[in-house]
Amino acid sequence: MGTEPQSAERAIGERLRAVVADDDPFARRVIKDVLQRSGVIVIAEARDGRQAVELTLHYRPDVVVMDVVMPELDGIMATRQ
């Protein structure tokens, strides 16, 4: 075992990167504000499940905060993709 962190571990001072997905713009804003106040970098916002999948594949965030009920593709199906 070396002294270098494993790939699953976060380096000290490295902030989480997130995508927020919700069809309600107000809910997206509230979630984004809470995450940012907690030190999380919100790198993208999605208005539906399909866009959430596209943004997640593009940006490769550490975490996705996703609503379950959304148009186009719901949060459950989007997570499976």
C-alpha positions as CSV (number, residue, x, y, z in Angstrom):
1,M,0.0,0.0,0.0
2,G,1.5,3.3,-1.1
3,T,0.9,6.8,0.1
4,E,-0.9,7.9,-3.0
5,P,-4.7,8.1,-2.8
6,Q,-6.7,5.4,-4.7
7,S,-8.9,6.6,-7.6
8,A,-12.1,6.3,-5.5
9,E,-10.7,8.6,-2.8
10,R,-10.9,12.4,-3.1
11,A,-7.7,14.4,-2.6
12,I,-7.7,16.8,0.3
13,G,-9.3,20.1,-0.8
14,E,-10.7,18.6,-4.0
15,R,-14.4,19.6,-4.4
16,L,-17.2,17.3,-5.6
17,R,-18.6,18.1,-9.0
18,A,-22.4,17.7,-9.5
19,V,-25.1,17.8,-12.2
20,V,-28.6,18.8,-11.0
21,A,-31.6,17.5,-12.9
22,D,-35.2,18.7,-12.2
23,D,-37.9,19.9,-14.5
24,D,-38.9,22.7,-12.0
25,P,-36.5,25.7,-12.5
26,F,-37.2,26.8,-8.9
27,A,-36.3,23.4,-7.5
28,R,-33.1,23.3,-9.6
29,R,-32.1,26.7,-8.2
30,V,-32.7,25.8,-4.6
31,I,-30.8,22.5,-4.9
32,K,-28.0,24.3,-6.7
33,D,-27.8,27.0,-4.0
34,V,-27.7,24.4,-1.2
35,L,-25.0,22.3,-2.9
36,Q,-22.8,25.4,-3.7
37,R,-23.1,26.6,-0.1
38,S,-21.8,23.1,0.9
39,G,-18.8,23.5,-1.3
40,V,-20.0,21.4,-4.2
41,I,-19.4,22.6,-7.7
42,V,-22.5,22.4,-9.8
43,I,-21.1,21.9,-13.4
44,A,-24.5,21.6,-15.2
45,E,-28.3,21.7,-14.8
46,A,-30.8,19.5,-16.7
47,R,-34.5,20.1,-17.3
48,D,-35.4,16.5,-18.1
49,G,-34.1,13.0,-17.8
50,R,-32.8,12.8,-21.4
51,Q,-30.7,16.0,-20.9
52,A,-29.5,14.7,-17.5
53,V,-28.1,11.6,-19.3
54,E,-26.4,13.7,-22.0
55,L,-24.8,16.1,-19.5
56,T,-23.7,13.3,-17.3
57,L,-22.0,11.4,-20.1
58,H,-20.4,14.6,-21.3
59,Y,-19.2,16.1,-17.9
60,R,-18.7,12.8,-15.9
61,P,-19.6,14.4,-12.6
62,D,-19.0,12.8,-9.2
63,V,-22.7,12.9,-8.3
64,V,-26.0,13.6,-10.0
65,V,-28.9,15.0,-8.0
66,M,-32.0,14.0,-10.0
67,D,-35.8,14.4,-9.6
68,V,-37.7,11.1,-10.0
69,V,-40.7,12.6,-12.0
70,M,-39.6,14.5,-15.1
71,P,-40.7,14.7,-18.7
72,E,-39.0,12.9,-21.6
73,L,-37.3,10.4,-19.4
74,D,-38.0,10.0,-15.7
75,G,-35.2,10.0,-13.1
76,I,-35.4,6.2,-12.5
77,M,-35.0,5.4,-16.3
78,A,-32.3,8.1,-16.7
79,T,-30.3,6.6,-13.8
80,R,-30.5,3.2,-15.4
81,Q,-28.9,4.6,-18.6
